[in-house]
Amino acid sequence: VDTFIAHTGETFDWLVEAGVEYTDPTPSEEHTANRVFLSQGSGAALTQKVAEKMAEQDVEVLLKTQAVSLLRDEQGAVIGCMARQADGTELEIHAEAVLLATGGYGANEELLTDLLKNAPYYGFAGSTGDGHIMAQEAGAKLTHMEFGKVYPAGWQYEEGKARIQTGYDNYAFATTGAICVTSEGVRAFREGGYNADFKNAILNDPQGLVYMLLDQASYTAWREMVLTNTMGMMTTEEALDELIEAQGDAPQVIYQAETLEELA
């Protein structure tokens, strides 16, 4: 982590020099300064510029090729890897240095603690921990596997997997009359604060959930945010209407009523 932080600035500068264009820094929950830079054209544009840079340096890229295991010499040092291509061809690749950059493990339940298994997973479906497993098989010791970033709100698209929508809910809390209540109908925390308050309210709730309570004006503002935000559409207008009509009988639990008593 220290290395990652220490070299962030120069890495960012390198990407800019490679031709990646960024937006002005944007806000991020729980931080007092605008600190998130989004590449114009999203990840595809960033990847294209890096690919062009690699081509300039004659880097050979093997697509549709999965690393299977790490190769080691008699002393146990890693000297390459075994890989398998889409057509089944196996490759034995030797190298002076091997860099594992295979992403996380959030999509692999076998590597998660019970707490993390119970939280919706917001990441890439391919983050199955292949690199962690290969490293472990090569003798590496895995540490801090019990930790993970847990966000308090997501839009579930299949069992256990969701698209993050914390920002949408925080927007409603901070800019409208929306409040957050526990499963017992008690206001859960001071809205508009930290994600940790939101998350801890859920973890401490008897049923492990909280509700966002909105009047019509708050709901209208939240709905517009969800359907039009440039960070990506959570759902369509028709799908959102269907969830409301389902009155709680759907993966996204939404209730609507004319009075608080009826809603409760």
C-alpha positions as CSV (number, residue, x, y, z in Angstrom):
1,V,0.0,0.0,0.0
2,D,2.9,2.4,0.8
3,T,4.4,1.7,-2.6
4,F,1.1,2.2,-4.3
5,I,0.6,5.6,-2.6
6,A,4.2,6.8,-3.1
7,H,4.0,6.3,-6.8
8,T,0.5,7.4,-7.5
9,G,1.5,10.9,-8.7
10,E,4.2,9.8,-11.1
11,T,1.9,7.1,-12.5
12,F,-0.8,9.6,-13.1
13,D,1.7,11.9,-14.8
14,W,2.8,9.0,-17.0
15,L,-0.8,8.3,-18.1
16,V,-1.3,12.0,-18.9
17,E,2.0,12.0,-21.0
18,A,0.7,8.9,-22.7
19,G,-2.3,10.9,-23.9
20,V,-5.0,10.0,-21.4
21,E,-7.4,12.9,-20.8
22,Y,-9.0,13.4,-17.5
23,T,-12.0,15.4,-16.2
24,D,-11.6,17.8,-13.4
25,P,-11.4,16.1,-10.0
26,T,-14.8,15.0,-8.6
27,P,-16.0,14.5,-5.1
28,S,-15.8,11.2,-3.3
29,E,-17.8,10.2,-0.2
30,E,-16.0,10.6,3.1
31,H,-13.3,12.9,1.7
32,T,-13.1,16.7,2.1
33,A,-11.3,17.4,-1.2
34,N,-12.3,16.5,-4.7
35,R,-9.9,13.7,-5.4
36,V,-11.3,11.4,-8.1
37,F,-10.1,11.8,-11.7
38,L,-12.2,10.1,-14.4
39,S,-10.7,9.4,-17.8
40,Q,-12.6,11.0,-20.6
41,G,-14.0,8.1,-22.7
42,S,-14.0,5.9,-19.6
43,G,-11.7,2.9,-19.1
44,A,-11.7,2.0,-22.8
45,A,-10.0,5.3,-23.7
46,L,-7.4,4.8,-21.0
47,T,-6.7,1.2,-22.1
48,Q,-6.3,2.4,-25.7
49,K,-3.6,4.9,-24.9
50,V,-1.8,2.3,-22.8
51,A,-2.0,-0.2,-25.6
52,E,-0.5,2.4,-28.0
53,K,2.3,3.0,-25.6
54,M,3.0,-0.8,-25.3
55,A,3.0,-1.1,-29.1
56,E,5.7,1.6,-29.3
57,Q,7.9,-0.5,-27.1
58,D,7.2,-3.8,-28.9
59,V,5.4,-5.4,-25.9
60,E,3.8,-8.7,-26.9
61,V,0.3,-9.0,-25.7
62,L,-1.4,-12.5,-25.5
63,L,-5.2,-12.1,-25.6
64,K,-7.5,-14.9,-24.5
65,T,-4.6,-16.4,-22.6
66,Q,-5.1,-17.4,-19.0
67,A,-2.3,-17.8,-16.5
68,V,-2.7,-21.1,-14.8
69,S,0.2,-21.5,-12.4
70,L,3.6,-20.0,-11.6
71,L,6.8,-21.8,-12.5
72,R,9.6,-22.0,-9.9
73,D,13.2,-23.1,-10.0
74,E,14.9,-25.5,-7.5
75,Q,15.4,-22.7,-5.0
76,G,11.7,-21.8,-5.2
77,A,12.1,-18.5,-7.0
78,V,9.4,-17.7,-9.6
79,I,10.8,-17.9,-13.1
80,G,7.6,-17.7,-15.3
81,C,4.2,-19.2,-15.6
82,M,2.1,-21.8,-17.4
83,A,-0.7,-20.4,-19.5
84,R,-3.6,-21.8,-21.5
85,Q,-5.1,-20.2,-24.6
86,A,-8.7,-20.3,-25.6
87,D,-8.2,-23.1,-28.1
88,G,-6.6,-25.2,-25.3
89,T,-2.9,-24.6,-26.3
90,E,-0.7,-24.6,-23.3
91,L,2.3,-22.2,-23.1
92,E,5.3,-22.3,-20.8
93,I,6.6,-18.8,-20.4
94,H,9.9,-18.0,-18.8
95,A,10.8,-14.5,-17.6
96,E,13.4,-12.7,-15.4
97,A,10.5,-11.1,-13.5
98,V,6.8,-11.9,-13.1
99,L,4.2,-9.4,-12.1
100,L,0.9,-10.6,-10.7
101,A,-1.8,-8.1,-11.7
102,T,-4.9,-10.3,-11.7
103,G,-7.2,-8.1,-9.6
104,G,-9.1,-9.0,-6.5
105,Y,-11.1,-11.9,-5.2
106,G,-14.5,-10.5,-4.3
107,A,-16.3,-12.7,-6.8
108,N,-14.9,-15.9,-5.2
109,E,-17.0,-16.8,-2.1
110,E,-14.5,-19.5,-1.1
111,L,-12.0,-16.7,-0.3
112,L,-14.4,-14.5,1.7
113,T,-15.2,-14.3,5.4
114,D,-18.9,-14.8,6.4
115,L,-19.3,-11.1,6.9
116,L,-18.1,-10.4,3.3
117,K,-20.2,-13.1,1.9
118,N,-23.3,-11.5,3.4
119,A,-22.5,-8.1,1.8
120,P,-23.4,-7.5,-1.9
121,Y,-20.4,-7.6,-4.2
122,Y,-20.0,-4.6,-6.4
123,G,-16.9,-5.5,-8.4
124,F,-15.9,-7.1,-11.6
125,A,-17.2,-10.7,-12.2
126,G,-13.7,-11.8,-13.2
127,S,-12.2,-11.0,-9.8
128,T,-12.0,-14.6,-8.7
129,G,-8.7,-14.5,-6.9
130,D,-6.8,-16.5,-9.5
131,G,-3.6,-14.6,-8.7
132,H,-4.0,-15.1,-5.0
133,I,-4.4,-18.8,-5.4
134,M,-1.5,-19.1,-7.8
135,A,0.7,-17.2,-5.4
136,Q,-0.4,-19.3,-2.5
137,E,0.4,-22.5,-4.4
138,A,3.9,-21.1,-5.1
139,G,4.5,-20.6,-1.4
140,A,3.3,-17.1,-0.8
141,K,1.5,-16.3,2.5
142,L,-1.8,-14.4,2.1
143,T,-2.5,-11.7,4.7
144,H,-5.4,-9.4,5.5
145,M,-7.8,-11.6,3.6
146,E,-10.4,-10.9,6.3
147,F,-10.7,-7.3,5.2
148,G,-12.7,-5.8,2.4
149,K,-14.4,-2.6,1.4
150,V,-18.1,-2.8,2.3
151,Y,-20.5,-0.2,0.9
152,P,-23.9,0.3,2.5
153,A,-26.2,0.5,-0.6
154,G,-26.4,-1.4,-3.8
155,W,-28.8,-2.2,-6.6
156,Q,-29.0,-6.0,-6.8
157,Y,-29.0,-7.6,-10.2
158,E,-28.5,-11.2,-9.1
159,E,-28.1,-13.0,-5.8
160,G,-25.2,-11.5,-3.9
161,K,-24.2,-9.1,-6.7
162,A,-25.1,-5.5,-7.0
163,R,-24.2,-2.2,-8.6
164,I,-23.2,0.4,-6.1
165,Q,-25.7,3.2,-5.4
166,T,-24.4,4.6,-2.2
167,G,-23.9,8.0,-3.9
168,Y,-27.5,8.2,-5.0
169,D,-28.8,7.5,-1.5
170,N,-26.4,9.9,0.1
171,Y,-27.5,12.5,-2.4
172,A,-31.1,12.1,-1.3
173,F,-30.0,12.3,2.4
174,A,-27.9,15.4,1.9
175,T,-30.1,17.4,-0.4
176,T,-33.7,16.4,0.4
177,G,-35.9,15.5,3.4
178,A,-35.0,11.8,3.1
179,I,-34.2,10.1,6.4
180,C,-32.9,6.6,7.2
181,V,-34.8,4.4,9.7
182,T,-34.0,1.0,11.2
183,S,-36.2,-2.1,10.8
184,E,-37.9,-0.9,14.0
185,G,-38.8,2.4,12.5
186,V,-36.2,4.4,14.5
187,R,-34.1,7.1,12.8
188,A,-30.8,5.3,12.3
189,F,-28.1,8.1,12.1
190,R,-27.5,11.7,11.1
191,E,-27.9,11.7,7.4
192,G,-25.4,13.3,5.1
193,G,-22.4,12.2,7.1
194,Y,-20.0,9.3,6.5
195,N,-20.6,6.0,4.7
196,A,-19.4,4.3,7.9
197,D,-22.5,5.7,9.8
198,F,-24.7,4.2,7.1
199,K,-22.9,0.9,7.1
200,N,-22.8,0.6,10.9
201,A,-26.5,1.2,11.1
202,I,-27.1,-1.8,8.9
203,L,-24.6,-4.0,10.8
204,N,-26.2,-3.1,14.1
205,D,-29.8,-3.5,13.0
206,P,-31.7,-6.6,14.4
207,Q,-32.7,-7.6,10.8
208,G,-29.5,-6.3,9.2
209,L,-31.2,-3.7,7.2
210,V,-32.3,0.0,7.1
211,Y,-34.8,1.8,5.0
212,M,-34.5,5.1,3.2
213,L,-37.7,7.0,3.9
214,L,-38.7,9.6,1.3
215,D,-41.7,11.9,0.8
216,Q,-42.8,12.6,-2.7
217,A,-40.4,15.5,-3.3
218,S,-37.4,13.5,-2.0
219,Y,-38.4,10.5,-4.1
220,T,-38.7,12.6,-7.2
221,A,-35.2,14.0,-6.7
222,W,-33.7,10.5,-5.9
223,R,-35.5,9.0,-8.9
224,E,-34.1,11.6,-11.3
225,M,-30.6,11.1,-9.9
226,V,-30.8,7.3,-10.3
227,L,-32.1,7.5,-13.9
228,T,-29.9,10.3,-15.3
229,N,-26.6,10.2,-13.4
230,T,-23.7,10.1,-15.8
231,M,-21.9,7.5,-13.7
232,G,-24.2,4.9,-15.2
233,M,-27.9,4.1,-15.1
234,M,-28.9,1.8,-12.3
235,T,-32.2,0.8,-14.0
236,T,-34.7,1.9,-16.5
237,E,-37.8,4.0,-15.7
238,E,-40.1,1.0,-16.6
239,A,-38.1,-1.4,-14.3
240,L,-38.2,1.1,-11.4
241,D,-42.0,1.4,-11.8
242,E,-42.3,-2.4,-11.8
243,L,-40.3,-2.6,-8.5
244,I,-42.7,0.0,-6.9
245,E,-45.7,-1.9,-8.1
246,A,-44.3,-5.1,-6.6
247,Q,-44.6,-3.5,-3.2
248,G,-41.6,-5.2,-1.6
249,D,-42.0,-8.5,-3.4
250,A,-38.8,-8.1,-5.5
251,P,-35.0,-8.1,-4.9
252,Q,-35.1,-4.3,-4.5
253,V,-37.4,-3.8,-1.6
254,I,-39.5,-0.7,-2.3
255,Y,-42.8,0.2,-0.7
256,Q,-45.1,3.1,-1.5
257,A,-48.2,4.3,0.4
258,E,-50.2,7.4,0.9
259,T,-49.6,7.6,4.7
260,L,-46.8,6.8,7.1
261,E,-49.0,4.4,9.0
262,E,-49.9,2.5,5.8
263,L,-46.3,2.4,4.8
264,A,-45.2,1.1,8.2
